[in-house]
Each structure stands twice: as structure tokens, then as C-alpha cells.
Amino acid sequence: MIFGLGNPGKDYEQSRHNIGFRVIDRLSQEHRIELDKHSCQAWIGEGEIGKEEVLLVKPLTFVNVAGVSLLQLKQKHKTSLEDIMVISDDVDLELG
């Protein structure tokens, strides 16, 4: 599962906090995976990258509450933590 963090709405499209959404959009385009399913407060696309089956996920919630969607999806798909990648900005980390 690749879970891209971002904030919904046009006001946030170019925000640095939406890097997760942009990565999911790019992966979706490059690997022809449509985000066509709505479940667990998120848009989801199922497909393959390389030979690996993946779920691409864009939550419909704001960044600070996206964990609810992630937990629901983790439980629904019986996904281990080791099989989840969360894409987010690093604005809160120190440089270096």
C-alpha cells in the first residue's frame, strides 16, 4: 500500500503538504492505475508496479486526520505495517 498524504481541495493543490497526493497521481499515470474506488475515506487504485500488486491511496481527509483512513484500510486489506509506505512532506524535519 502506498498512502499519499495531502489536503483535499483546490486551495491546497500546490501546497508542499500535498507532495503525497502528487506522488500518487504520478504513479497512477505512469503505471496506468486508476484511482476509481472509494473506500475507507479515500480514493484507491489497485494495480501493479513492476511485478508487485499495490494499492495507491489518496485519503479524502486532511493530513492531520488521515490516520483514520489508513487504519481502516490496513484492517480491511489485512496489510502489515511493513507493507505500507506513507508519502509525506518533510517540512517539520530539521535540514541536514
Backbone as JSON Lines, residues from 0, in Angstrom:
{"i":0,"aa":"M","n":[0.84,-1.17,0.0],"ca":[0.0,0.0,0.0],"c":[0.89,1.24,0.0]}
{"i":1,"aa":"I","n":[0.61,2.14,-0.92],"ca":[1.31,3.43,-0.97],"c":[0.27,4.49,-0.66]}
{"i":2,"aa":"F","n":[0.44,5.15,0.46],"ca":[-0.54,6.08,1.02],"c":[0.03,7.49,0.92]}
{"i":3,"aa":"G","n":[-0.54,8.32,0.06],"ca":[-0.03,9.67,-0.15],"c":[-0.77,10.69,0.69]}
{"i":4,"aa":"L","n":[-0.06,11.37,1.57],"ca":[-0.68,12.4,2.39],"c":[-0.86,13.69,1.61]}
{"i":5,"aa":"G","n":[-1.94,14.38,1.9],"ca":[-2.23,15.66,1.28],"c":[-3.52,16.21,1.85]}
{"i":6,"aa":"N","n":[-3.83,17.43,1.46],"ca":[-5.08,18.05,1.88],"c":[-5.99,18.18,0.68]}
{"i":7,"aa":"P","n":[-7.28,17.83,0.83],"ca":[-8.2,17.9,-0.29],"c":[-8.56,19.35,-0.63]}
{"i":8,"aa":"G","n":[-8.93,19.57,-1.88],"ca":[-9.41,20.87,-2.31],"c":[-8.41,21.64,-3.14]}
{"i":9,"aa":"K","n":[-8.94,22.48,-4.02],"ca":[-8.11,23.26,-4.94],"c":[-7.18,24.23,-4.22]}
{"i":10,"aa":"D","n":[-7.6,24.72,-3.05],"ca":[-6.77,25.68,-2.31],"c":[-5.43,25.08,-1.9]}
{"i":11,"aa":"Y","n":[-5.34,23.77,-1.84],"ca":[-4.14,23.1,-1.34],"c":[-3.34,22.38,-2.42]}
{"i":12,"aa":"E","n":[-3.83,22.4,-3.67],"ca":[-3.2,21.59,-4.72],"c":[-1.7,21.8,-4.83]}
{"i":13,"aa":"Q","n":[-1.23,23.02,-4.76],"ca":[0.2,23.3,-4.93],"c":[0.94,23.43,-3.6]}
{"i":14,"aa":"S","n":[0.28,23.13,-2.51],"ca":[0.9,23.21,-1.19],"c":[1.98,22.14,-1.04]}
{"i":15,"aa":"R","n":[3.03,22.46,-0.31],"ca":[4.09,21.47,-0.08],"c":[3.56,20.26,0.69]}
{"i":16,"aa":"H","n":[2.48,20.47,1.44],"ca":[1.9,19.34,2.19],"c":[1.24,18.32,1.25]}
{"i":17,"aa":"N","n":[1.05,18.67,0.0],"ca":[0.38,17.77,-0.94],"c":[1.34,16.93,-1.78]}
{"i":18,"aa":"I","n":[2.58,16.85,-1.4],"ca":[3.53,16.04,-2.16],"c":[3.09,14.59,-2.23]}
{"i":19,"aa":"G","n":[2.47,14.09,-1.19],"ca":[1.97,12.71,-1.2],"c":[0.93,12.49,-2.28]}
{"i":20,"aa":"F","n":[0.0,13.44,-2.43],"ca":[-1.01,13.35,-3.48],"c":[-0.35,13.39,-4.85]}
{"i":21,"aa":"R","n":[0.64,14.27,-5.02],"ca":[1.29,14.39,-6.33],"c":[2.06,13.12,-6.69]}
{"i":22,"aa":"V","n":[2.69,12.49,-5.71],"ca":[3.39,11.22,-5.97],"c":[2.39,10.15,-6.38]}
{"i":23,"aa":"I","n":[1.26,10.06,-5.69],"ca":[0.23,9.07,-6.04],"c":[-0.29,9.34,-7.45]}
{"i":24,"aa":"D","n":[-0.55,10.61,-7.77],"ca":[-1.02,10.94,-9.12],"c":[-0.01,10.52,-10.18]}
{"i":25,"aa":"R","n":[1.25,10.75,-9.91],"ca":[2.31,10.4,-10.87],"c":[2.41,8.88,-11.04]}
{"i":26,"aa":"L","n":[2.42,8.15,-9.94],"ca":[2.46,6.68,-10.01],"c":[1.24,6.14,-10.75]}
{"i":27,"aa":"S","n":[0.1,6.74,-10.48],"ca":[-1.14,6.34,-11.14],"c":[-1.03,6.5,-12.66]}
{"i":28,"aa":"Q","n":[-0.49,7.62,-13.1],"ca":[-0.32,7.88,-14.53],"c":[0.71,6.94,-15.15]}
{"i":29,"aa":"E","n":[1.87,6.85,-14.53],"ca":[2.96,6.06,-15.1],"c":[2.66,4.57,-15.18]}
{"i":30,"aa":"H","n":[1.86,4.08,-14.24],"ca":[1.59,2.64,-14.18],"c":[0.15,2.29,-14.54]}
{"i":31,"aa":"R","n":[-0.55,3.29,-15.06],"ca":[-1.94,3.11,-15.53],"c":[-2.82,2.45,-14.46]}
{"i":32,"aa":"I","n":[-2.78,3.02,-13.28],"ca":[-3.6,2.55,-12.17],"c":[-4.63,3.65,-11.89]}
{"i":33,"aa":"E","n":[-5.89,3.36,-12.16],"ca":[-6.95,4.34,-11.93],"c":[-7.35,4.38,-10.47]}
{"i":34,"aa":"L","n":[-7.45,5.57,-9.94],"ca":[-7.96,5.76,-8.58],"c":[-9.48,5.83,-8.69]}
{"i":35,"aa":"D","n":[-10.09,4.67,-8.83],"ca":[-11.5,4.62,-9.18],"c":[-12.39,3.98,-8.12]}
{"i":36,"aa":"K","n":[-11.83,3.67,-6.98],"ca":[-12.62,3.07,-5.91],"c":[-12.64,4.01,-4.71]}
{"i":37,"aa":"H","n":[-13.8,4.14,-4.1],"ca":[-13.96,4.97,-2.91],"c":[-14.23,4.06,-1.73]}
{"i":38,"aa":"S","n":[-13.33,4.05,-0.76],"ca":[-13.48,3.19,0.41],"c":[-12.67,3.76,1.56]}
{"i":39,"aa":"C","n":[-13.16,3.6,2.76],"ca":[-12.41,3.99,3.96],"c":[-11.93,5.44,3.9]}
{"i":40,"aa":"Q","n":[-12.8,6.33,3.45],"ca":[-12.48,7.76,3.37],"c":[-11.29,8.05,2.45]}
{"i":41,"aa":"A","n":[-11.2,7.32,1.34],"ca":[-10.08,7.51,0.42],"c":[-10.44,7.09,-1.0]}
{"i":42,"aa":"W","n":[-9.7,7.64,-1.96],"ca":[-9.73,7.13,-3.33],"c":[-8.61,6.11,-3.44]}
{"i":43,"aa":"I","n":[-8.92,4.98,-4.06],"ca":[-7.99,3.85,-4.11],"c":[-7.88,3.35,-5.54]}
{"i":44,"aa":"G","n":[-6.67,3.0,-5.92],"ca":[-6.42,2.34,-7.19],"c":[-5.65,1.06,-6.94]}
{"i":45,"aa":"E","n":[-6.07,0.0,-7.6],"ca":[-5.38,-1.29,-7.47],"c":[-4.68,-1.62,-8.78]}
{"i":46,"aa":"G","n":[-3.44,-2.08,-8.69],"ca":[-2.71,-2.45,-9.89],"c":[-1.36,-3.03,-9.56]}
{"i":47,"aa":"E","n":[-0.46,-2.96,-10.53],"ca":[0.89,-3.49,-10.35],"c":[1.93,-2.44,-10.66]}
{"i":48,"aa":"I","n":[2.98,-2.45,-9.87],"ca":[4.19,-1.68,-10.16],"c":[5.3,-2.7,-10.18]}
{"i":49,"aa":"G","n":[5.94,-2.83,-11.33],"ca":[6.86,-3.95,-11.52],"c":[6.02,-5.21,-11.51]}
{"i":50,"aa":"K","n":[6.36,-6.12,-10.67],"ca":[5.57,-7.35,-10.54],"c":[4.85,-7.4,-9.19]}
{"i":51,"aa":"E","n":[4.82,-6.26,-8.5],"ca":[4.19,-6.19,-7.17],"c":[2.79,-5.62,-7.27]}
{"i":52,"aa":"E","n":[1.84,-6.28,-6.63],"ca":[0.49,-5.73,-6.52],"c":[0.52,-4.59,-5.51]}
{"i":53,"aa":"V","n":[-0.13,-3.48,-5.86],"ca":[-0.14,-2.32,-4.97],"c":[-1.53,-1.72,-4.88]}
{"i":54,"aa":"L","n":[-1.75,-1.04,-3.78],"ca":[-2.88,-0.14,-3.62],"c":[-2.3,1.27,-3.58]}
{"i":55,"aa":"L","n":[-2.76,2.14,-4.45],"ca":[-2.41,3.56,-4.37],"c":[-3.56,4.24,-3.65]}
{"i":56,"aa":"V","n":[-3.25,5.07,-2.67],"ca":[-4.3,5.64,-1.82],"c":[-4.12,7.15,-1.67]}
{"i":57,"aa":"K","n":[-5.23,7.88,-1.9],"ca":[-5.3,9.31,-1.6],"c":[-6.47,9.51,-0.64]}
{"i":58,"aa":"P","n":[-6.18,9.78,0.63],"ca":[-7.28,9.97,1.59],"c":[-8.09,11.22,1.25]}
{"i":59,"aa":"L","n":[-9.35,11.2,1.61],"ca":[-10.25,12.33,1.39],"c":[-10.26,13.28,2.59]}
{"i":60,"aa":"T","n":[-9.45,12.98,3.58],"ca":[-9.39,13.77,4.8],"c":[-8.16,14.68,4.77]}
{"i":61,"aa":"F","n":[-8.12,15.61,5.69],"ca":[-6.94,16.45,5.82],"c":[-5.81,15.65,6.46]}
{"i":62,"aa":"V","n":[-4.59,16.12,6.24],"ca":[-3.38,15.42,6.69],"c":[-3.46,15.03,8.17]}
{"i":63,"aa":"N","n":[-3.93,15.94,9.01],"ca":[-3.88,15.69,10.45],"c":[-4.86,14.62,10.93]}
{"i":64,"aa":"V","n":[-5.78,14.16,10.07],"ca":[-6.69,13.07,10.46],"c":[-6.66,11.9,9.47]}
{"i":65,"aa":"A","n":[-5.66,11.87,8.61],"ca":[-5.56,10.81,7.59],"c":[-5.29,9.44,8.2]}
{"i":66,"aa":"G","n":[-4.8,9.4,9.42],"ca":[-4.52,8.13,10.08],"c":[-5.75,7.26,10.24]}
{"i":67,"aa":"V","n":[-6.91,7.89,10.36],"ca":[-8.16,7.13,10.48],"c":[-8.38,6.3,9.22]}
{"i":68,"aa":"S","n":[-8.22,6.93,8.07],"ca":[-8.36,6.24,6.8],"c":[-7.32,5.13,6.66]}
{"i":69,"aa":"L","n":[-6.08,5.44,7.01],"ca":[-5.01,4.45,6.91],"c":[-5.29,3.23,7.77]}
{"i":70,"aa":"L","n":[-5.72,3.44,8.99],"ca":[-6.03,2.32,9.88],"c":[-7.17,1.47,9.33]}
{"i":71,"aa":"Q","n":[-8.22,2.13,8.82],"ca":[-9.35,1.39,8.24],"c":[-8.89,0.53,7.06]}
{"i":72,"aa":"L","n":[-8.08,1.1,6.19],"ca":[-7.58,0.35,5.03],"c":[-6.65,-0.78,5.44]}
{"i":73,"aa":"K","n":[-5.78,-0.51,6.42],"ca":[-4.87,-1.54,6.91],"c":[-5.65,-2.74,7.41]}
{"i":74,"aa":"Q","n":[-6.71,-2.48,8.17],"ca":[-7.52,-3.57,8.71],"c":[-8.33,-4.26,7.61]}
{"i":75,"aa":"K","n":[-8.93,-3.5,6.73],"ca":[-9.77,-4.07,5.67],"c":[-8.97,-4.99,4.76]}
{"i":76,"aa":"H","n":[-7.76,-4.57,4.4],"ca":[-6.93,-5.34,3.46],"c":[-5.93,-6.25,4.17]}
{"i":77,"aa":"K","n":[-5.99,-6.28,5.51],"ca":[-5.09,-7.12,6.31],"c":[-3.62,-6.89,5.92]}
{"i":78,"aa":"T","n":[-3.26,-5.62,5.87],"ca":[-1.92,-5.22,5.45],"c":[-1.03,-5.04,6.67]}
{"i":79,"aa":"S","n":[0.18,-5.59,6.61],"ca":[1.13,-5.41,7.71],"c":[1.78,-4.03,7.6]}
{"i":80,"aa":"L","n":[2.3,-3.53,8.7],"ca":[2.98,-2.24,8.69],"c":[4.16,-2.23,7.73]}
{"i":81,"aa":"E","n":[4.82,-3.37,7.6],"ca":[5.98,-3.47,6.71],"c":[5.59,-3.29,5.24]}
{"i":82,"aa":"D","n":[4.32,-3.45,4.93],"ca":[3.85,-3.34,3.55],"c":[3.13,-2.03,3.27]}
{"i":83,"aa":"I","n":[3.33,-1.03,4.13],"ca":[2.72,0.28,3.95],"c":[3.82,1.33,3.8]}
{"i":84,"aa":"M","n":[3.71,2.12,2.75],"ca":[4.61,3.26,2.55],"c":[3.76,4.52,2.59]}
{"i":85,"aa":"V","n":[4.13,5.45,3.46],"ca":[3.42,6.72,3.57],"c":[4.31,7.8,2.95]}
{"i":86,"aa":"I","n":[3.75,8.54,2.0],"ca":[4.48,9.62,1.33],"c":[4.01,10.94,1.94]}
{"i":87,"aa":"S","n":[4.95,11.7,2.5],"ca":[4.6,12.99,3.11],"c":[5.73,13.98,2.89]}
{"i":88,"aa":"D","n":[5.43,15.26,3.14],"ca":[6.49,16.26,3.07],"c":[7.34,16.15,4.33]}
{"i":89,"aa":"D","n":[8.51,16.75,4.29],"ca":[9.41,16.69,5.45],"c":[9.63,18.08,6.04]}
{"i":90,"aa":"V","n":[8.63,18.94,5.91],"ca":[8.76,20.32,6.34],"c":[9.03,20.45,7.85]}
{"i":91,"aa":"D","n":[8.63,19.47,8.63],"ca":[8.84,19.54,10.08],"c":[10.19,18.97,10.53]}
{"i":92,"aa":"L","n":[10.98,18.45,9.59],"ca":[12.29,17.9,9.95],"c":[13.37,18.97,9.79]}
{"i":93,"aa":"E","n":[14.37,18.89,10.63],"ca":[15.5,19.81,10.51],"c":[16.27,19.5,9.24]}
{"i":94,"aa":"L","n":[16.86,20.54,8.64],"ca":[17.69,20.34,7.46],"c":[18.94,19.57,7.84]}
{"i":95,"aa":"G","n":[19.4,18.75,6.89],"ca":[20.65,18.04,7.14],"c":[20.54,16.57,7.03]}
